[in-house]
Amino acid sequence: VRLVESGGGQVQAGGSLRLSCVAFGVSVGHAVMRWYRRAPGKQFEEVALVTTPGKITQYHNAVRDRFVISRDDVKNTVDLQMNNLRPEDTARYYCTADRDSGKYWGQGTEVTVSS
């Protein structure tokens, strides 16, 4: 299983970024897909998830109404649209896939939001 994130970068507060996670060796439609983040000196924080079956989504309170997680079962990707970014959103963002066989992590993509 391999997860590859992309789309990170530097943006000013109020801006937007779209992160994408491409999955290899696992079907995103058959896994609970999550985005986590880890800010410098802080613990991992679950940002959003999309369930299976169905596409029920859940969000951390800090990003609700600003971030949207979406899953494309044909492209086998999970995206995180991040709007109205804040300096406190600065972190490395990771995509994960939960299957019966275990939890799989990508290498992450860096997001920096300047004030």
Helices and strands as residue ranges (DSSP letters): E 2-6, E 9-12, E 17-24, G 28-30, E 32-38, E 44-50, E 57-59, E 67-72, E 77-82, G 87-89, E 91-99, E 102-105, E 109-114
